[in-house]
Amino acid sequence: MTSTASSPDSGAPQRFPVVVVGAGPAGLTIGTILRAASVECLVLETETREFIEQRPRAGVIEEWAVRGLQQRGLADTLLERAQPHTDCEFRFGGERFRFSYGELTGAHHFVYPQPLLVTDLVREYADVRGGEIRFGVQDVQVHDLDTDHPSVSYLDAETGQRVAVACGFVAGCDGARGVTRTVLPEDAHIIRHDYGVGWLALLAEAPPSNDCVVFGIHPNGFAGHMARSPEVTRYYLECPPGDEPENWSHERVWSELQQRLAASGTGPLIEGPLIEKRVLDMHSYVVEPMVFGRLFLAGDAAHLTAPIAAKGMNLALHDAFLLGDALVAYLTKGDETGLDGYSEACLRRVWDYQEFSQWLSEVYHGTSSGDAYRAGTTFARLRRLFTSPAAASAFAEQYLGTAPAY
């Protein structure tokens, strides 16, 4: 693998065993696992601390992921504040159908917005455990990843000087547009899938209108309702890919939401100001493998699942648990087993979640596709879900992330 630039120009570099690029859930979790084992690491982030603690992102965490955080001492605030969810609701054909997966399995989800989790992790990593983190860095570059002596350099925003950091490993946790994705070799496989639909992602300053997640299956398009807090609700509306948020006025948004989520026995949605409005083109990608020399990818740098099944933050945490533990084992005991098996172990769950998201996409979007065959199979899947215990059990396992990743 070639580096992104020639050797850094700042003189003798600083040194850390691990440099983590990106301070999202994956990067911060890895850093905190390392600090708990007294392994020094450096986290680099191009944004400010205030920005990453407020950036709106996902909000559903699977129970196994919360237990993983809890085992590492990272879930105290989450367990105090998160809302457990045990049910979801499908609305189609003018009716509502409650799916009590908690009753079926004894497991549940936690609703805890990603900005709150990031705030918790930054505090634990930097303030409590004394981890080194540098915000607002510019022009991050990685060097010599195909050697035993990689390094990372960046421009210090205050001095304008390039700072070089020598390391043993680089954890690429900076997303699809980050620098670590730009240095992959030509033989890296980046596998993409486009769902052919868009979602208008909305945050409404309005209390939730239901006590659980609601999925509206409607000829006009999918609609989703997800509580974020007692005062804020996340909504989604299917729209054409490439649509512009400006095409959706306050009145149009609420009219479509009221129509697509209507069902007998339900009242109108509680409306409020829209404090976020952006269009997401539904697509996914997977990078295979997730390891290139001394670079280990994690989270969105390695894979993206469209928010169809709320799996993205959970996959990022899964990667972080495996990579953080593997780095600790290697750096403290010389045990290479976890690092050698990292990519394969991650990708099993990644592909399992990708398959479920694809299946669920057909349920969400089949009736609005204009294809009578897809609409018919959509209703067949929904009927089976509520009439077959085996189908209900299989759905609950995948929805909760408890199904084995073969």
Salt bridges, closest charged atoms under 4 A:
GLU40 OE2 - ARG35 NH1 3.51
GLU53 OE2 - ARG49 NE 3.05
GLU62 OE2 - LYS311 NZ 2.53
GLU63 OE2 - ARG67 NH2 3.29
GLU63 OE1 - HIS108 ND1 3.56
ASP87 OD2 - ARG98 NE 3.50
GLU89 OE2 - ARG91 NE 2.73
GLU89 OE1 - ARG96 NH2 3.11
GLU89 OE1 - ARG98 NH1 3.47
ASP120 OD1 - ARG123 NH2 3.25
GLU124 OE2 - ARG129 NE 2.77
ASP127 OD2 - ARG49 NH2 2.84
GLU132 OE2 - ARG134 NE 3.24
ASP139 OD2 - ARG162 NH2 2.45
ASP148 OD1 - ARG294 NH2 3.36
ASP211 OD1 - ARG98 NH1 2.93
GLU256 OE1 - ARG260 NE 2.86
GLU276 OE1 - ARG234 NH1 2.56
GLU276 OE2 - ARG278 NE 3.13
ASP319 OD2 - HIS303 NE2 2.59
ASP325 OD2 - ARG72 NH2 2.59
GLU344 OE2 - ARG348 NH1 3.48
GLU362 OE2 - ARG374 NH2 2.99
